[in-house]
Amino acid sequence: MTTLTVSDRPAHELKADALVLATVSVDGSAALAAGHGLPPEAADHLGSALTALAAKGAADEVLRLAGVPGVAAAVVVLTGLGEGTAEASSFPEETLRRAAGAATRALSGVGKVAVALPAADAGSAAAVAEGAALGSYRYAGLRGETTGAAKGSRNARTARTKAEQNAGPAAVIVVSDRARDRGVKAAVKRAGVLAEATAYARDLVNTPPNRLFPQSFADSVKARASASSAKVSVRVLDEKALAKGGFGGIVGVGQGSANPPRIVELTWKPARAKASLALVGKGITFDSGGLCIKPAAGMLTMKSDMAGAAAVAATVFAVAELGVPVAVTGYLCLAENMPSGTAQRPGDVVTMRNGTTVEIIDTDAEGRMVLGDGLCLASESAPDAVVDIATLTGAQMVALGARVAAIMANDDEFRDTVRSAADAAGEAAWPMPLPADLRSQLDSSVADLAHKGERWGGMLTAGLFLKEFVGEGIPWAHIDIAGPSFNEGGAWGRTPKGGTGFGVATLLSLAEGYAAR
């Protein structure tokens, strides 16, 4: 993981492989952002280069220039902040995250990068640090030596060379005039913990499904807990414990697979906790659709159907490692949805953890079944609030696209609290209703509930289904991340192609909000 430090030395004097500076778009043309502190010869050189290159200063515009006079770094990277004025000294934190991430994402095979964007306070310094660290992320993949090629073989040497060439920056120095301020140091440290947790979530999402299945996911979490600087306890319920415990939803989803289901419970319990939160994550390690099988093209990204569980696991570790005084328990509901002679059928009726019977309508709507059991289990400890996060419905993407999550809740005030946490974290989310008139779509003639409603409003009826499994009086929110959890398009800002780690920053921000009450 990229290491983060902060320095108040002049940016042009820092010995780094690259120096990142900001540009702004002024009347459609790029100009250096204020506060760079460069010697005149360097500023003039860069200004001339921006004109010659017809640079715009737009978001995600990144330019590389070598041999800039008066600058110790071998390369200067100019990253766009978007529209502004050349005199502006402060920018929105999300603008800084995106610009810093775009810059480091464009830098591969370099060791140390100094990032000198406008960072006059703790919040902006943290945004720069977070963006730079997340932009430095690369998924190592499975190549050469990692897949068993003999050491010293051509395949192994090629894989090693590619890995070195593609690696993101190993170290980032955030340049700030307030580097010695305790608040700035603490903010940059927090950014490092958040970035590491998000990278862990991204790695889980990007792992091929033959390598990540319920038990190996549980093993990864246990290994991460053992390596953590904080005390996070882990309990794993295997298929026998799930059957004995009455978790009919997750057992039914997983019964068609050779890889049986698991519920993994992670707990951070500080001595004087100010509140308690339960986080429930959907963890379908591969979703074929079951007997209601998906078309081939629809399966290609289904290794990412466990992104909610990845976000929950990463969040618990981040909260614990930052010492946030809030008790947090994560419930990872892990299953593989496969067709076979033992697979669940449309028309089956299963009994959930809380005794509710559910008629199966479509085996490709399995996520709500594993989450229902998880919400029952989470409610049993009577937390102050419960949040579930899931790649739940294609309807979420129809409504909000690929970059904006949906938030539903049984309590409007709590929904707004979660939305505020997302805003503070720089993750796009939008509140959605749970209309009471849609509840009748879940009526069944043979069971307490039908597990799926009509096509129209499918995101909302999924939320209404989940609401049935939340304990009475417990504030609950459901975050549907079907779109933003996995980036199928081109990388942008601090967001890579593939797993994004969406939700970790929001859930951490939510926990910190409870700590501040």
C-alpha positions as CSV (number, residue, x, y, z in Angstrom):
1,M,0.0,0.0,0.0
2,T,1.2,3.5,-0.8
3,T,2.6,5.3,2.3
4,L,1.5,8.8,3.1
5,T,3.5,11.6,4.7
6,V,3.1,15.4,4.9
7,S,5.8,18.1,4.4
8,D,5.9,21.9,4.5
9,R,9.1,22.1,2.5
10,P,8.9,24.1,-0.8
11,A,7.5,21.7,-3.4
12,H,10.1,22.4,-6.0
13,E,12.9,21.4,-3.6
14,L,11.5,18.0,-2.7
15,K,13.5,15.1,-4.2
16,A,10.8,12.9,-5.7
17,D,10.3,11.0,-8.9
18,A,7.4,13.3,-9.8
19,L,5.9,16.5,-8.5
20,V,2.1,17.0,-8.9
21,L,0.8,20.5,-9.3
22,A,-2.7,21.8,-10.0
23,T,-4.2,23.7,-12.9
24,V,-7.5,25.5,-13.1
25,S,-9.7,26.2,-16.1
26,V,-10.0,30.0,-16.7
27,D,-12.1,31.0,-19.6
28,G,-11.5,27.6,-21.2
29,S,-7.7,27.6,-20.8
30,A,-5.4,26.1,-18.2
31,A,-3.5,28.2,-15.6
32,L,-1.4,27.2,-12.7
33,A,-3.4,27.1,-9.5
34,A,-2.4,29.6,-6.8
35,G,-0.1,28.8,-4.0
36,H,2.4,26.6,-5.9
37,G,5.4,28.5,-4.5
38,L,7.5,27.8,-7.6
39,P,10.5,30.0,-8.6
40,P,9.7,32.3,-11.5
41,E,11.6,30.3,-14.1
42,A,9.6,27.2,-13.3
43,A,6.3,29.0,-13.3
44,D,7.1,30.7,-16.6
45,H,8.2,27.4,-18.2
46,L,5.0,25.6,-17.1
47,G,2.8,28.5,-18.2
48,S,4.3,28.5,-21.6
49,A,3.9,24.7,-21.8
50,L,0.2,25.0,-20.9
51,T,-0.3,27.5,-23.7
52,A,1.6,25.4,-26.2
53,L,-0.3,22.3,-25.4
54,A,-3.7,24.1,-25.4
55,A,-4.4,22.7,-22.0
56,K,-7.9,23.2,-20.6
57,G,-7.4,22.6,-16.8
58,A,-10.5,20.4,-16.9
59,A,-11.1,17.6,-14.3
60,D,-9.2,14.5,-15.2
61,E,-6.8,16.3,-17.6
62,V,-3.3,15.2,-16.7
63,L,-0.1,16.4,-18.4
64,R,3.5,15.3,-17.8
65,L,6.5,17.5,-18.4
66,A,10.1,16.6,-17.9
67,G,13.1,18.8,-17.1
68,V,11.3,21.7,-15.6
69,P,13.9,24.3,-14.6
70,G,14.2,25.0,-10.9
71,V,12.3,21.8,-9.9
72,A,14.2,19.0,-8.2
73,A,11.7,16.3,-9.4
74,A,12.5,14.7,-12.7
75,V,8.9,15.0,-13.9
76,V,6.1,17.6,-13.2
77,V,2.6,16.4,-13.5
78,L,-0.2,18.9,-14.0
79,T,-3.7,17.8,-12.9
80,G,-6.8,19.7,-13.7
81,L,-9.2,21.0,-10.9
82,G,-11.8,22.2,-13.3
83,E,-13.3,25.7,-13.5
84,G,-11.9,28.3,-11.1
85,T,-9.7,31.4,-10.9
86,A,-6.0,31.6,-10.9
87,E,-6.2,33.4,-7.5
88,A,-8.4,30.8,-5.8
89,S,-6.7,29.2,-2.8
90,S,-9.3,26.7,-1.8
91,F,-11.4,24.1,-3.6
92,P,-14.1,21.6,-2.7
93,E,-12.6,18.4,-1.1
94,E,-14.1,16.1,-3.7
95,T,-12.4,18.3,-6.4
96,L,-9.1,17.8,-4.7
97,R,-9.6,14.0,-4.3
98,R,-10.4,13.6,-8.0
99,A,-7.5,15.7,-9.2
100,A,-5.0,14.0,-6.9
101,G,-6.3,10.6,-7.9
102,A,-6.2,11.3,-11.6
103,A,-2.5,12.4,-11.2
104,T,-1.3,9.3,-9.3
105,R,-3.4,7.0,-11.5
106,A,-1.4,8.3,-14.5
107,L,1.9,7.5,-12.8
108,S,3.2,3.9,-12.9
109,G,6.6,2.5,-12.1
110,V,7.6,5.5,-9.9
111,G,8.7,5.4,-6.3
112,K,8.0,8.7,-4.6
113,V,5.6,11.4,-5.6
114,A,5.1,14.9,-4.1
115,V,1.6,16.3,-4.4
116,A,1.3,20.0,-4.0
117,L,-2.3,20.9,-4.5
118,P,-4.1,23.6,-2.5
119,A,-4.2,22.1,1.0
120,A,-4.5,24.9,3.5
121,D,-6.4,23.0,6.1
122,A,-6.8,19.5,7.5
123,G,-9.8,18.7,5.4
124,S,-8.2,19.6,2.1
125,A,-4.9,17.9,3.1
126,A,-6.8,14.7,3.9
127,A,-8.7,14.9,0.5
128,V,-5.4,15.3,-1.4
129,A,-3.9,12.4,0.6
130,E,-6.9,10.2,0.1
131,G,-7.2,10.9,-3.6
132,A,-3.5,10.4,-4.2
133,A,-3.4,7.1,-2.3
134,L,-6.5,5.7,-4.0
135,G,-5.2,6.8,-7.4
136,S,-2.1,4.8,-6.7
137,Y,-4.0,1.6,-6.3
138,R,-3.3,-1.2,-8.8
139,Y,-4.8,-4.7,-8.7
140,A,-1.8,-7.1,-8.9
141,G,-3.8,-9.8,-10.7
142,L,-2.7,-13.3,-11.2
143,R,0.3,-13.5,-13.5
144,G,3.6,-15.4,-13.9
145,E,5.0,-16.3,-10.5
146,T,1.7,-15.8,-8.8
147,T,0.1,-18.5,-10.9
148,G,2.9,-21.1,-10.4
149,A,5.4,-20.2,-13.1
150,A,8.9,-21.5,-12.2
151,K,11.1,-18.9,-10.7
152,G,13.6,-17.5,-13.2
153,S,11.4,-18.7,-16.1
154,R,10.6,-16.3,-19.0
155,N,6.9,-16.1,-17.8
156,A,8.0,-15.3,-14.3
157,R,10.5,-12.6,-15.4
158,T,7.9,-11.1,-17.7
159,A,5.3,-11.0,-15.0
160,R,7.7,-9.4,-12.5
161,T,8.7,-6.8,-15.0
162,K,5.1,-6.0,-15.9
163,A,4.2,-5.8,-12.2
164,E,7.0,-3.3,-11.5
165,Q,6.1,-1.2,-14.6
166,N,2.4,-1.1,-13.7
167,A,2.8,-0.5,-9.9
168,G,1.5,2.8,-8.6
169,P,3.5,5.2,-6.6
170,A,5.0,3.6,-3.5
171,A,5.1,6.8,-1.4
172,V,3.2,10.1,-1.6
173,I,4.3,13.3,0.1
174,V,1.4,15.7,0.7
175,V,2.8,19.3,0.6
176,S,1.0,21.7,3.0
177,D,2.1,24.9,4.8
178,R,0.4,23.4,7.8
179,A,2.2,20.1,7.8
180,R,3.3,20.5,11.5
181,D,-0.3,21.0,12.6
182,R,-1.6,18.1,14.7
183,G,-5.0,18.2,12.9
184,V,-3.3,18.0,9.5
185,K,-1.1,15.1,10.6
186,A,-4.1,13.2,12.0
187,A,-6.2,13.9,8.9
188,V,-3.5,12.5,6.6
189,K,-3.1,9.4,8.9
190,R,-6.8,8.8,8.7
191,A,-6.7,9.1,4.9
192,G,-4.0,6.4,4.8
193,V,-6.1,4.0,6.9
194,L,-9.2,4.7,4.7
195,A,-7.2,4.2,1.5
196,E,-5.7,0.9,2.8
197,A,-9.2,-0.3,3.8
198,T,-10.6,0.7,0.4
199,A,-7.8,-1.1,-1.4
200,Y,-8.6,-4.2,0.6
201,A,-12.3,-4.0,-0.6
202,R,-11.1,-3.4,-4.1
203,D,-8.8,-6.4,-4.0
204,L,-11.7,-8.6,-2.8
205,V,-14.0,-7.5,-5.5
206,N,-11.4,-7.9,-8.2
207,T,-10.4,-11.4,-7.2
208,P,-11.6,-14.1,-9.7
209,P,-14.5,-16.1,-8.4
210,N,-12.6,-19.4,-8.6
211,R,-10.3,-17.9,-6.0
212,L,-12.8,-16.1,-3.9
213,F,-15.8,-18.2,-2.6
214,P,-17.5,-18.1,0.8
215,Q,-14.8,-20.0,2.7
216,S,-11.8,-18.3,1.1
217,F,-13.5,-14.9,1.7
218,A,-13.8,-15.9,5.4
219,D,-10.2,-17.0,5.4
220,S,-9.1,-13.6,4.0
221,V,-11.0,-11.8,6.7
222,K,-9.4,-13.9,9.4
223,A,-6.0,-13.3,8.0
224,R,-6.6,-9.5,7.8
225,A,-7.8,-9.5,11.4
226,S,-4.7,-11.3,12.5
227,A,-2.5,-8.8,10.8
228,S,-4.5,-5.8,12.1
229,S,-3.1,-3.4,14.7
230,A,-6.5,-3.4,16.3
231,K,-8.5,-6.1,18.1
232,V,-11.2,-7.3,15.7
233,S,-12.9,-10.6,16.6
234,V,-14.1,-12.9,13.9
235,R,-16.8,-15.6,14.1
236,V,-17.7,-17.8,11.1
237,L,-21.0,-19.7,10.8
238,D,-20.6,-22.6,8.5
239,E,-23.4,-24.4,6.6
240,K,-24.2,-26.7,9.6
241,A,-24.4,-23.7,12.0
242,L,-26.6,-21.8,9.5
243,A,-29.0,-24.7,9.0
244,K,-29.2,-25.3,12.8
245,G,-29.7,-21.6,13.4
246,G,-32.6,-21.3,11.0
247,F,-31.0,-19.1,8.4
248,G,-33.2,-20.5,5.6
249,G,-32.6,-17.6,3.2
250,I,-28.8,-17.9,2.9
251,V,-28.9,-21.7,3.1
252,G,-31.4,-21.8,0.2
253,V,-29.3,-19.5,-2.0
254,G,-26.2,-21.5,-1.4
255,Q,-27.6,-25.0,-1.6
256,G,-26.9,-25.3,-5.4
257,S,-23.2,-24.7,-5.1
258,A,-20.2,-27.0,-4.2
259,N,-19.0,-24.0,-2.1
260,P,-21.4,-23.8,0.9
261,P,-22.5,-20.5,2.4
262,R,-21.0,-18.7,5.4
263,I,-22.0,-15.8,7.6
264,V,-18.9,-14.0,8.9
265,E,-19.3,-11.8,12.0
266,L,-16.6,-9.2,12.6
267,T,-16.7,-7.2,15.9
268,W,-14.9,-4.1,17.1
269,K,-15.9,-3.3,20.7
270,P,-14.0,-0.4,22.3
271,A,-14.0,-0.1,26.1
272,R,-16.2,3.0,26.2
273,A,-18.3,2.9,23.1
274,K,-20.5,5.9,22.5
275,A,-22.9,4.0,20.2
276,S,-23.3,0.7,18.4
277,L,-23.7,0.1,14.7
278,A,-24.5,-3.1,12.8
279,L,-23.4,-3.3,9.1
280,V,-24.7,-6.0,6.9
281,G,-23.1,-6.8,3.5
282,K,-24.3,-8.9,0.6
283,G,-21.6,-11.3,-0.3
284,I,-22.6,-13.3,-3.4
285,T,-19.1,-14.4,-4.5
286,F,-20.5,-15.4,-7.9
287,D,-24.0,-15.0,-9.2
288,S,-25.0,-17.2,-12.1
289,G,-28.6,-16.5,-11.4
290,G,-29.2,-20.0,-10.2
291,L,-31.9,-21.9,-12.1
292,C,-33.2,-18.6,-13.4
293,I,-29.8,-18.4,-15.1
294,K,-28.4,-15.2,-16.5
295,P,-27.2,-14.8,-20.1
296,A,-23.5,-15.2,-20.6
297,A,-22.8,-11.5,-20.9
298,G,-24.7,-10.9,-17.7
299,M,-22.4,-13.1,-15.7
300,L,-19.1,-11.5,-16.7
301,T,-19.0,-9.0,-13.8
302,M,-20.8,-11.2,-11.3
303,K,-17.6,-11.8,-9.3
304,S,-18.4,-8.3,-8.0
305,D,-21.7,-9.3,-6.4
306,M,-20.0,-9.4,-3.1
307,A,-18.9,-5.8,-3.1
308,G,-21.3,-5.0,-0.2
309,A,-19.6,-7.6,2.1
310,A,-16.2,-6.3,1.0
311,A,-17.2,-2.8,2.0
312,V,-18.4,-3.9,5.4
313,A,-15.3,-5.9,6.2
314,A,-13.0,-3.1,5.1
315,T,-15.1,-0.6,7.2
316,V,-14.9,-2.6,10.4
317,F,-11.1,-2.8,10.1
318,A,-10.8,1.0,9.3
319,V,-13.0,1.9,12.3
320,A,-11.0,-0.4,14.6
321,E,-7.6,0.8,13.4
322,L,-8.6,4.4,13.8
323,G,-9.8,3.7,17.3
324,V,-13.3,5.2,16.7
325,P,-15.2,4.9,20.0
326,V,-18.2,3.2,18.4
327,A,-19.0,-0.5,18.6
328,V,-19.3,-1.9,15.1
329,T,-20.3,-5.4,14.1
330,G,-20.2,-6.4,10.5
331,Y,-22.2,-9.3,9.1
332,L,-20.9,-10.7,5.8
333,C,-23.6,-12.8,4.2
334,L,-21.5,-15.1,1.8
335,A,-22.9,-17.5,-0.7
336,E,-22.4,-18.6,-4.3
337,N,-25.6,-18.7,-6.4
338,M,-25.2,-21.7,-8.8
339,P,-27.6,-24.0,-10.8
340,S,-27.5,-27.7,-10.0
341,G,-29.7,-30.7,-9.1
342,T,-29.7,-29.3,-5.5
343,A,-30.4,-25.7,-6.4
344,Q,-33.3,-23.7,-5.0
345,R,-36.3,-23.6,-7.3
346,P,-38.9,-20.9,-8.1
347,G,-41.9,-21.7,-6.0
348,D,-39.9,-23.1,-3.1
349,V,-40.8,-21.7,0.3
350,V,-38.1,-21.1,2.9
351,T,-38.1,-20.0,6.5
352,M,-35.9,-17.1,7.5
353,R,-34.0,-16.5,10.7
354,N,-36.9,-14.7,12.3
355,G,-39.5,-17.3,11.3
356,T,-40.9,-15.5,8.3
357,T,-41.7,-17.8,5.4
358,V,-40.8,-16.6,1.9
359,E,-41.9,-17.8,-1.5
360,I,-39.1,-17.8,-4.0
361,I,-40.2,-16.1,-7.2
362,D,-36.9,-15.7,-9.1
363,T,-33.6,-17.4,-8.0
364,D,-31.7,-14.5,-9.6
365,A,-33.0,-12.2,-6.9
366,E,-31.0,-14.0,-4.3
367,G,-29.3,-11.0,-2.6
368,R,-32.3,-10.0,-0.6
369,M,-32.5,-13.5,0.8
370,V,-29.0,-13.6,2.3
371,L,-29.4,-10.0,3.5
372,G,-32.8,-10.8,5.2
373,D,-31.1,-13.4,7.4
374,G,-28.2,-11.0,8.1
375,L,-30.6,-8.3,9.1
376,C,-32.4,-10.6,11.5
377,L,-29.1,-11.6,13.1
378,A,-27.9,-8.0,13.3
379,S,-31.2,-6.9,14.9
380,E,-30.9,-9.5,17.7
381,S,-28.1,-7.5,19.4
382,A,-30.3,-4.4,19.4
383,P,-27.8,-1.9,17.9
384,D,-28.5,1.8,17.8
385,A,-28.8,1.5,14.0
386,V,-28.4,-1.0,11.2
387,V,-27.1,-0.3,7.6
388,D,-27.0,-2.9,4.9
389,I,-25.1,-2.3,1.7
390,A,-25.5,-4.4,-1.4
391,T,-25.2,-4.7,-5.2
392,L,-28.9,-5.5,-5.1
393,T,-30.9,-4.4,-8.2
394,G,-30.4,-3.5,-11.8
395,A,-33.2,-1.1,-11.2
396,Q,-30.8,1.0,-9.1
397,M,-28.7,1.6,-12.2
398,V,-31.7,2.3,-14.4
399,A,-32.7,5.0,-11.9
400,L,-29.4,6.5,-10.9
401,G,-26.7,5.3,-13.4
402,A,-23.4,3.8,-12.7
403,R,-21.9,6.3,-10.2
404,V,-24.7,7.2,-7.8
405,A,-25.9,4.8,-5.0
406,A,-29.4,4.7,-3.7
407,I,-30.4,5.1,0.0
408,M,-33.7,3.8,1.4
409,A,-34.6,3.7,5.1
410,N,-37.4,3.0,7.6
411,D,-36.6,6.4,9.2
412,D,-36.3,9.6,7.1
413,E,-34.0,11.3,9.6
414,F,-31.6,8.3,9.6
415,R,-31.7,8.2,5.8
416,D,-30.6,11.8,5.8
417,T,-27.8,11.0,8.3
418,V,-26.5,8.3,5.9
419,R,-26.8,10.7,3.0
420,S,-24.8,13.3,4.9
421,A,-22.1,10.8,5.7
422,A,-21.8,9.9,2.0
423,D,-21.6,13.6,1.1
424,A,-18.8,14.2,3.6
425,A,-17.0,11.1,2.2
426,G,-17.2,12.3,-1.4
427,E,-19.4,9.3,-2.4
428,A,-22.4,10.1,-4.6
429,A,-25.7,8.8,-3.1
430,W,-29.3,9.8,-3.5
431,P,-32.3,9.2,-1.1
432,M,-35.2,7.0,-2.5
433,P,-38.6,6.3,-1.0
434,L,-40.2,3.1,0.2
435,P,-43.8,3.7,-0.9
436,A,-46.3,1.8,1.2
437,D,-48.6,1.1,-1.8
438,L,-45.9,-1.1,-3.3
439,R,-45.9,-3.4,-0.3
440,S,-48.8,-5.4,-1.6
441,Q,-46.6,-6.7,-4.5
442,L,-44.9,-8.9,-1.9
443,D,-48.1,-10.7,-0.8
444,S,-48.0,-14.5,-1.3
445,S,-50.8,-17.0,-1.4
446,V,-48.6,-19.7,0.1
447,A,-46.2,-17.9,2.4
448,D,-45.8,-14.8,4.6
449,L,-44.0,-13.0,1.8
450,A,-43.2,-13.3,-1.9
451,H,-39.6,-12.4,-2.3
452,K,-39.9,-10.2,-5.4
453,G,-42.5,-7.7,-6.8
454,E,-43.2,-6.4,-10.2
455,R,-40.5,-5.1,-12.6
456,W,-41.4,-1.5,-12.2
457,G,-40.1,0.0,-9.0
458,G,-37.9,-3.1,-8.4
459,M,-35.3,-1.2,-6.4
460,L,-38.1,0.0,-4.0
461,T,-39.8,-3.3,-3.6
462,A,-36.4,-4.9,-2.8
463,G,-36.0,-2.3,-0.1
464,L,-39.5,-3.0,1.3
465,F,-38.7,-6.7,1.4
466,L,-35.5,-6.1,3.5
467,K,-37.5,-3.8,5.8
468,E,-39.5,-6.8,7.0
469,F,-36.4,-8.3,8.6
470,V,-35.3,-5.3,10.7
471,G,-36.0,-5.4,14.4
472,E,-38.8,-3.2,15.6
473,G,-37.7,0.3,16.6
474,I,-34.2,0.0,15.1
475,P,-33.3,2.8,12.6
476,W,-32.2,1.1,9.4
477,A,-30.9,2.1,6.0
478,H,-30.3,0.2,2.8
479,I,-27.6,1.3,0.4
480,D,-27.9,-0.1,-3.2
481,I,-24.5,0.1,-4.8
482,A,-25.2,-2.0,-8.0
483,G,-23.8,0.8,-10.2
484,P,-20.9,2.4,-8.3
485,S,-19.4,-0.8,-6.8
486,F,-17.8,-1.9,-10.1
487,N,-16.5,0.4,-12.8
488,E,-16.9,-1.2,-16.2
489,G,-16.0,1.9,-18.1
490,G,-12.8,4.0,-18.2
491,A,-11.0,5.0,-15.0
492,W,-11.6,8.5,-13.7
493,G,-10.3,10.6,-10.9
494,R,-9.3,8.2,-8.0
495,T,-11.6,5.5,-9.4
496,P,-10.0,2.6,-11.3
497,K,-11.5,0.2,-13.7
498,G,-13.0,-2.8,-11.8
499,G,-13.7,-2.8,-8.1
500,T,-14.1,0.7,-6.6
501,G,-14.4,0.0,-2.9
502,F,-17.5,2.2,-2.9
503,G,-19.2,2.5,0.5
504,V,-16.2,2.2,2.8
505,A,-15.7,5.9,3.1
506,T,-19.4,6.5,3.7
507,L,-19.7,3.8,6.4
508,L,-16.5,5.1,8.1
509,S,-17.9,8.6,8.0
510,L,-21.2,7.4,9.5
511,A,-19.4,5.7,12.4
512,E,-17.3,8.8,13.1
513,G,-20.5,10.8,13.1
514,Y,-21.9,8.7,15.9
515,A,-18.6,9.1,17.8
516,A,-18.9,12.9,17.6
517,R,-22.4,13.0,19.1
